[in-house]
Amino acid sequence: MNGTLEGAVPYDDVAVRMYAKDPQLAADMLNVCLAEGEMDEFLVALRQIAKAFGGLHEVARVTGVHEKTLYKSLNSTGNPTLKTLMGVADAMNMQLAFIPKKSQSVAS
């Protein structure tokens, strides 16, 4: 036995298909990762979502970033520049945005 299940689909492939079908799910996943400060998970999700929107090759073409550079930037230890993030968002027909944190009431 080789440890794989017949007919099993890798998680990345399932995630890519889900994000391709539902761009709002993709945006929600990225926002949750950012809100929770999970940068490594954010980058993995961003890579999966980029694959869902034409693949890293297409995103690299649209952003003008070399595909290897893009792949390195979007791995779990990557550190993409703002320009790269904006380009990836644009390639996915999304935008980056800042929103105010929810204010917490101060006890008096």
PyMOL CGO cylinders between C-alpha atoms (Angstrom):
from pymol import cmd
from pymol.cgo import CYLINDER

trace = [
    CYLINDER, 0.00, 0.00, 0.00, 1.44, 3.37, -1.00, 0.3, 1, 1, 1, 1, 1, 1,
    CYLINDER, 1.44, 3.37, -1.00, -0.52, 5.58, 1.41, 0.3, 1, 1, 1, 1, 1, 1,
    CYLINDER, -0.52, 5.58, 1.41, -2.72, 7.31, -1.16, 0.3, 1, 1, 1, 1, 1, 1,
    CYLINDER, -2.72, 7.31, -1.16, -6.42, 6.84, -1.55, 0.3, 1, 1, 1, 1, 1, 1,
    CYLINDER, -6.42, 6.84, -1.55, -7.68, 5.98, -4.99, 0.3, 1, 1, 1, 1, 1, 1,
    CYLINDER, -7.68, 5.98, -4.99, -9.61, 8.92, -6.38, 0.3, 1, 1, 1, 1, 1, 1,
    CYLINDER, -9.61, 8.92, -6.38, -8.34, 11.31, -3.70, 0.3, 1, 1, 1, 1, 1, 1,
    CYLINDER, -8.34, 11.31, -3.70, -7.87, 14.90, -4.84, 0.3, 1, 1, 1, 1, 1, 1,
    CYLINDER, -7.87, 14.90, -4.84, -5.16, 17.09, -3.26, 0.3, 1, 1, 1, 1, 1, 1,
    CYLINDER, -5.16, 17.09, -3.26, -6.49, 19.88, -1.05, 0.3, 1, 1, 1, 1, 1, 1,
    CYLINDER, -6.49, 19.88, -1.05, -4.82, 22.55, -3.19, 0.3, 1, 1, 1, 1, 1, 1,
    CYLINDER, -4.82, 22.55, -3.19, -6.73, 21.34, -6.26, 0.3, 1, 1, 1, 1, 1, 1,
    CYLINDER, -6.73, 21.34, -6.26, -10.04, 21.41, -4.37, 0.3, 1, 1, 1, 1, 1, 1,
    CYLINDER, -10.04, 21.41, -4.37, -9.34, 24.90, -3.00, 0.3, 1, 1, 1, 1, 1, 1,
    CYLINDER, -9.34, 24.90, -3.00, -8.42, 26.20, -6.46, 0.3, 1, 1, 1, 1, 1, 1,
    CYLINDER, -8.42, 26.20, -6.46, -11.70, 24.89, -7.89, 0.3, 1, 1, 1, 1, 1, 1,
    CYLINDER, -11.70, 24.89, -7.89, -13.73, 26.41, -5.04, 0.3, 1, 1, 1, 1, 1, 1,
    CYLINDER, -13.73, 26.41, -5.04, -12.09, 29.82, -5.42, 0.3, 1, 1, 1, 1, 1, 1,
    CYLINDER, -12.09, 29.82, -5.42, -12.54, 29.76, -9.21, 0.3, 1, 1, 1, 1, 1, 1,
    CYLINDER, -12.54, 29.76, -9.21, -16.27, 29.16, -8.77, 0.3, 1, 1, 1, 1, 1, 1,
    CYLINDER, -16.27, 29.16, -8.77, -16.75, 31.71, -5.99, 0.3, 1, 1, 1, 1, 1, 1,
    CYLINDER, -16.75, 31.71, -5.99, -14.61, 34.88, -6.06, 0.3, 1, 1, 1, 1, 1, 1,
    CYLINDER, -14.61, 34.88, -6.06, -16.36, 36.13, -2.89, 0.3, 1, 1, 1, 1, 1, 1,
    CYLINDER, -16.36, 36.13, -2.89, -15.16, 33.01, -1.05, 0.3, 1, 1, 1, 1, 1, 1,
    CYLINDER, -15.16, 33.01, -1.05, -11.64, 33.81, -2.25, 0.3, 1, 1, 1, 1, 1, 1,
    CYLINDER, -11.64, 33.81, -2.25, -11.88, 37.39, -1.00, 0.3, 1, 1, 1, 1, 1, 1,
    CYLINDER, -11.88, 37.39, -1.00, -13.38, 36.23, 2.32, 0.3, 1, 1, 1, 1, 1, 1,
    CYLINDER, -13.38, 36.23, 2.32, -10.56, 33.73, 2.84, 0.3, 1, 1, 1, 1, 1, 1,
    CYLINDER, -10.56, 33.73, 2.84, -7.89, 36.36, 2.25, 0.3, 1, 1, 1, 1, 1, 1,
    CYLINDER, -7.89, 36.36, 2.25, -9.61, 38.84, 4.56, 0.3, 1, 1, 1, 1, 1, 1,
    CYLINDER, -9.61, 38.84, 4.56, -9.95, 36.28, 7.37, 0.3, 1, 1, 1, 1, 1, 1,
    CYLINDER, -9.95, 36.28, 7.37, -6.25, 35.39, 7.09, 0.3, 1, 1, 1, 1, 1, 1,
    CYLINDER, -6.25, 35.39, 7.09, -5.30, 39.07, 7.25, 0.3, 1, 1, 1, 1, 1, 1,
    CYLINDER, -5.30, 39.07, 7.25, -7.68, 39.83, 10.13, 0.3, 1, 1, 1, 1, 1, 1,
    CYLINDER, -7.68, 39.83, 10.13, -6.25, 36.96, 12.15, 0.3, 1, 1, 1, 1, 1, 1,
    CYLINDER, -6.25, 36.96, 12.15, -2.65, 37.89, 11.30, 0.3, 1, 1, 1, 1, 1, 1,
    CYLINDER, -2.65, 37.89, 11.30, -2.02, 34.55, 9.60, 0.3, 1, 1, 1, 1, 1, 1,
    CYLINDER, -2.02, 34.55, 9.60, 0.47, 35.75, 7.00, 0.3, 1, 1, 1, 1, 1, 1,
    CYLINDER, 0.47, 35.75, 7.00, 1.74, 32.31, 5.99, 0.3, 1, 1, 1, 1, 1, 1,
    CYLINDER, 1.74, 32.31, 5.99, -1.83, 31.11, 5.47, 0.3, 1, 1, 1, 1, 1, 1,
    CYLINDER, -1.83, 31.11, 5.47, -2.63, 34.34, 3.62, 0.3, 1, 1, 1, 1, 1, 1,
    CYLINDER, -2.63, 34.34, 3.62, 0.21, 33.73, 1.17, 0.3, 1, 1, 1, 1, 1, 1,
    CYLINDER, 0.21, 33.73, 1.17, -0.76, 30.09, 0.61, 0.3, 1, 1, 1, 1, 1, 1,
    CYLINDER, -0.76, 30.09, 0.61, -4.39, 31.12, 0.01, 0.3, 1, 1, 1, 1, 1, 1,
    CYLINDER, -4.39, 31.12, 0.01, -3.25, 33.92, -2.32, 0.3, 1, 1, 1, 1, 1, 1,
    CYLINDER, -3.25, 33.92, -2.32, -1.21, 31.42, -4.35, 0.3, 1, 1, 1, 1, 1, 1,
    CYLINDER, -1.21, 31.42, -4.35, -4.19, 29.05, -4.56, 0.3, 1, 1, 1, 1, 1, 1,
    CYLINDER, -4.19, 29.05, -4.56, -6.47, 31.90, -5.59, 0.3, 1, 1, 1, 1, 1, 1,
    CYLINDER, -6.47, 31.90, -5.59, -3.96, 33.07, -8.21, 0.3, 1, 1, 1, 1, 1, 1,
    CYLINDER, -3.96, 33.07, -8.21, -4.05, 29.53, -9.63, 0.3, 1, 1, 1, 1, 1, 1,
    CYLINDER, -4.05, 29.53, -9.63, -7.85, 29.75, -9.73, 0.3, 1, 1, 1, 1, 1, 1,
    CYLINDER, -7.85, 29.75, -9.73, -7.65, 32.95, -11.77, 0.3, 1, 1, 1, 1, 1, 1,
    CYLINDER, -7.65, 32.95, -11.77, -5.59, 31.68, -14.68, 0.3, 1, 1, 1, 1, 1, 1,
    CYLINDER, -5.59, 31.68, -14.68, -2.58, 30.23, -12.92, 0.3, 1, 1, 1, 1, 1, 1,
    CYLINDER, -2.58, 30.23, -12.92, 0.68, 31.74, -11.78, 0.3, 1, 1, 1, 1, 1, 1,
    CYLINDER, 0.68, 31.74, -11.78, 1.91, 32.01, -15.36, 0.3, 1, 1, 1, 1, 1, 1,
    CYLINDER, 1.91, 32.01, -15.36, -1.04, 34.20, -16.34, 0.3, 1, 1, 1, 1, 1, 1,
    CYLINDER, -1.04, 34.20, -16.34, -0.89, 36.25, -13.15, 0.3, 1, 1, 1, 1, 1, 1,
    CYLINDER, -0.89, 36.25, -13.15, 2.85, 36.76, -13.72, 0.3, 1, 1, 1, 1, 1, 1,
    CYLINDER, 2.85, 36.76, -13.72, 2.15, 37.92, -17.28, 0.3, 1, 1, 1, 1, 1, 1,
    CYLINDER, 2.15, 37.92, -17.28, -0.52, 40.39, -16.12, 0.3, 1, 1, 1, 1, 1, 1,
    CYLINDER, -0.52, 40.39, -16.12, 1.56, 41.73, -13.23, 0.3, 1, 1, 1, 1, 1, 1,
    CYLINDER, 1.56, 41.73, -13.23, 4.85, 41.87, -15.14, 0.3, 1, 1, 1, 1, 1, 1,
    CYLINDER, 4.85, 41.87, -15.14, 6.52, 39.87, -12.36, 0.3, 1, 1, 1, 1, 1, 1,
    CYLINDER, 6.52, 39.87, -12.36, 8.65, 36.89, -13.37, 0.3, 1, 1, 1, 1, 1, 1,
    CYLINDER, 8.65, 36.89, -13.37, 6.81, 33.64, -12.62, 0.3, 1, 1, 1, 1, 1, 1,
    CYLINDER, 6.81, 33.64, -12.62, 9.60, 32.28, -10.36, 0.3, 1, 1, 1, 1, 1, 1,
    CYLINDER, 9.60, 32.28, -10.36, 9.65, 35.54, -8.40, 0.3, 1, 1, 1, 1, 1, 1,
    CYLINDER, 9.65, 35.54, -8.40, 5.88, 35.42, -8.04, 0.3, 1, 1, 1, 1, 1, 1,
    CYLINDER, 5.88, 35.42, -8.04, 5.99, 31.81, -6.85, 0.3, 1, 1, 1, 1, 1, 1,
    CYLINDER, 5.99, 31.81, -6.85, 8.67, 32.64, -4.26, 0.3, 1, 1, 1, 1, 1, 1,
    CYLINDER, 8.67, 32.64, -4.26, 6.73, 35.70, -3.10, 0.3, 1, 1, 1, 1, 1, 1,
    CYLINDER, 6.73, 35.70, -3.10, 3.56, 33.67, -2.62, 0.3, 1, 1, 1, 1, 1, 1,
    CYLINDER, 3.56, 33.67, -2.62, 4.97, 30.69, -0.74, 0.3, 1, 1, 1, 1, 1, 1,
    CYLINDER, 4.97, 30.69, -0.74, 4.34, 30.40, 2.99, 0.3, 1, 1, 1, 1, 1, 1,
    CYLINDER, 4.34, 30.40, 2.99, 7.62, 32.18, 3.82, 0.3, 1, 1, 1, 1, 1, 1,
    CYLINDER, 7.62, 32.18, 3.82, 7.40, 34.77, 1.04, 0.3, 1, 1, 1, 1, 1, 1,
    CYLINDER, 7.40, 34.77, 1.04, 7.37, 38.51, 1.45, 0.3, 1, 1, 1, 1, 1, 1,
    CYLINDER, 7.37, 38.51, 1.45, 5.68, 40.07, -1.59, 0.3, 1, 1, 1, 1, 1, 1,
    CYLINDER, 5.68, 40.07, -1.59, 6.01, 43.77, -2.25, 0.3, 1, 1, 1, 1, 1, 1,
    CYLINDER, 6.01, 43.77, -2.25, 2.97, 46.01, -2.27, 0.3, 1, 1, 1, 1, 1, 1,
    CYLINDER, 2.97, 46.01, -2.27, 3.37, 46.30, -6.05, 0.3, 1, 1, 1, 1, 1, 1,
    CYLINDER, 3.37, 46.30, -6.05, 3.22, 42.51, -6.36, 0.3, 1, 1, 1, 1, 1, 1,
    CYLINDER, 3.22, 42.51, -6.36, 0.16, 42.28, -4.11, 0.3, 1, 1, 1, 1, 1, 1,
    CYLINDER, 0.16, 42.28, -4.11, -1.61, 45.00, -6.07, 0.3, 1, 1, 1, 1, 1, 1,
    CYLINDER, -1.61, 45.00, -6.07, -0.77, 43.31, -9.35, 0.3, 1, 1, 1, 1, 1, 1,
    CYLINDER, -0.77, 43.31, -9.35, -1.98, 39.92, -8.13, 0.3, 1, 1, 1, 1, 1, 1,
    CYLINDER, -1.98, 39.92, -8.13, -5.20, 41.48, -6.84, 0.3, 1, 1, 1, 1, 1, 1,
    CYLINDER, -5.20, 41.48, -6.84, -5.74, 43.21, -10.18, 0.3, 1, 1, 1, 1, 1, 1,
    CYLINDER, -5.74, 43.21, -10.18, -5.10, 39.98, -12.10, 0.3, 1, 1, 1, 1, 1, 1,
    CYLINDER, -5.10, 39.98, -12.10, -7.79, 38.35, -9.93, 0.3, 1, 1, 1, 1, 1, 1,
    CYLINDER, -7.79, 38.35, -9.93, -10.17, 41.26, -10.58, 0.3, 1, 1, 1, 1, 1, 1,
    CYLINDER, -10.17, 41.26, -10.58, -9.95, 42.27, -6.91, 0.3, 1, 1, 1, 1, 1, 1,
    CYLINDER, -9.95, 42.27, -6.91, -8.59, 45.28, -5.08, 0.3, 1, 1, 1, 1, 1, 1,
    CYLINDER, -8.59, 45.28, -5.08, -6.71, 45.90, -1.87, 0.3, 1, 1, 1, 1, 1, 1,
    CYLINDER, -6.71, 45.90, -1.87, -8.50, 48.02, 0.69, 0.3, 1, 1, 1, 1, 1, 1,
    CYLINDER, -8.50, 48.02, 0.69, -8.06, 49.39, 4.18, 0.3, 1, 1, 1, 1, 1, 1,
    CYLINDER, -8.06, 49.39, 4.18, -10.98, 49.28, 6.57, 0.3, 1, 1, 1, 1, 1, 1,
    CYLINDER, -10.98, 49.28, 6.57, -11.22, 50.68, 10.09, 0.3, 1, 1, 1, 1, 1, 1,
    CYLINDER, -11.22, 50.68, 10.09, -10.86, 48.23, 12.92, 0.3, 1, 1, 1, 1, 1, 1,
    CYLINDER, -10.86, 48.23, 12.92, -13.98, 47.74, 14.96, 0.3, 1, 1, 1, 1, 1, 1,
    CYLINDER, -13.98, 47.74, 14.96, -13.76, 50.07, 17.93, 0.3, 1, 1, 1, 1, 1, 1,
    CYLINDER, -13.76, 50.07, 17.93, -13.90, 48.53, 21.36, 0.3, 1, 1, 1, 1, 1, 1,
    CYLINDER, -13.90, 48.53, 21.36, -15.87, 50.23, 24.06, 0.3, 1, 1, 1, 1, 1, 1,
    CYLINDER, -15.87, 50.23, 24.06, -13.84, 51.65, 26.90, 0.3, 1, 1, 1, 1, 1, 1,
    CYLINDER, -13.84, 51.65, 26.90, -15.08, 50.85, 30.40, 0.3, 1, 1, 1, 1, 1, 1,
    CYLINDER, -15.08, 50.85, 30.40, -15.57, 53.95, 32.56, 0.3, 1, 1, 1, 1, 1, 1,
]
cmd.load_cgo(trace, "trace")
